[in-house]
Amino acid sequence: MPDALRHKVLLDEDEMPTRWYNILHDLPTPPPPPLHPGTGQPVGPDDLSALFPMDLIAQEVSTEQYIDIPAEVLDVYKLWRPSPLFRAHRLEKALGTPARIYYKYEGVSPAGSHKPNTAVPQAYYNAKAGIRKLTTETGAGQWGTSLAFACAQFDLECEIWQVRASYDAKPYRKIMMETFGGTVHPSPSDLTEAGRAMLASDPDSPGSLGLAISEAVEVAAQDPTVNYALGSVLNHVLLHQTIIGEEALLQLAKIGEVVDLIVGCTGGGSNFGGLTFPFLREKLAAGGAGPVIRAVEPASCPSLTQGTYAYDFGDVAGLTPLLKMHTLGHDFIPDPIHAGGLRYHGMSPLISHLYDQGLIEAEARTQKDCFAAGVLFARTEGIVPAPEPTHALAAAVEEAIRCVETGEEKVILTALCGHGHLDLPAYDAYLRGDLVDHTWDDDELQESVARALTRLPSIPG
Ligand SMILES: *Cc1c(COP(=O)(O)O)cnc(C)c1O
């Protein structure tokens, strides 16, 4: 039984894990590989080398159980890592629950979210390979901010396509990216073929993450000194994020606590995978005994709970390899909900595979419900959460309320993967009663996904 008064569990810098955990080593069956859209064959290193450095390509396909974190990366991590694990005593008290709620707080990073955990190694490996500039997309602005910061650490240029809707609505994110040294364009832009095509058909297009990816990939593919960086979805991104779960395991061991339920929000799946994979390793090793692991996604962009598990493109223009994932169709444009980081049509192939294999659960939630949990959390714990992790908080709160009825002393863990200081207009809208909820009629959604998938090149073989 842990010390009831303890609020934070901290690790010293020299206790920080020095390896990332690669779940590909331990999966009962491997996930289906990415395919080349032209040949239908699994993509090889050469197909990816126009966009990524060899070290990251090797990590993408590695089946080594652990990968050492380079010393240069550990040095930058130490600016904010190890991150604190908190026990939410005041939230528990407000709920009157016997459950114990823990949150691993990633808002202490330079960008205010978990994304620098992968931005820093991605910039490092690209700089090591002699690359001059990285391009990327950003939705809510979190990833662009993280990559701009990371590029500044390794003397790389950084060029970012920010989804138009968020470029207009979140001027502070743009200023932050520029402060870290990044160059920011609204997407669609007139700088790329993909952007010009969209502007020609809709000059007022609000853009989407899928389109911004097309723009950033197009520019990187044309210049050998320029590479592209993706902030979620891919195996190497989830790998880098496992530092979150490795630290959490050490912190919980310090106080002798054993977790019953892990809930995390999923956009592309990186903070969720980062927190949960090390716990899943322990669970697989224990023959399945261990915490229930549940992903929480927005009801307006429900790739896991209502999407189709199929090969699809990662972007609108179809420039990426085909990924087997839970998808809403690569041209799906989700409602402009405030949790911008969760508005992606697909889901990481690794997370999709785990879901398909029944190793994790998933649920979807509407945004008003989530903001209610976010406000309760802010008033009790003193941190305004980013809109994305309020999805997981809403699930944690619901579970803790269930424990009031059953008297169960359930131990719940979540990743508070970012703070919401630059998302305050979303809280304003919630507090004024201006938020609307959107859910999808299942038939309507299935039809739109099926339509998008018929527009794919037919996969030979
Ligand atoms: C980007 C982002 C997300 C969604 O991305 P994942 O890869 O699913 O983690 C969630 N929360 C925050 C704070 C983000 O910045």
The ligand as a Gaussian input file, in Angstrom:
#p B3LYP/6-31G(d) Opt

LIG

0 1
 C        0.025000      14.889000     -31.138000
 C       -0.633000      14.734000     -29.859000
 C       -1.499000      13.655000     -29.615000
 C       -1.841000      12.621000     -30.642000
 O       -0.786000      11.881000     -31.129000
 P       -0.447000      10.409000     -30.657000
 O        0.566000       9.968000     -31.623000
 O       -1.709000       9.599000     -30.709000
 O        0.075000      10.515000     -29.274000
 C       -2.068000      13.549000     -28.374000
 N       -1.834000      14.448000     -27.416000
 C       -1.015000      15.503000     -27.592000
 C       -0.804000      16.457000     -26.476000
 C       -0.382000      15.679000     -28.825000
 O        0.422000      16.715000     -29.017000

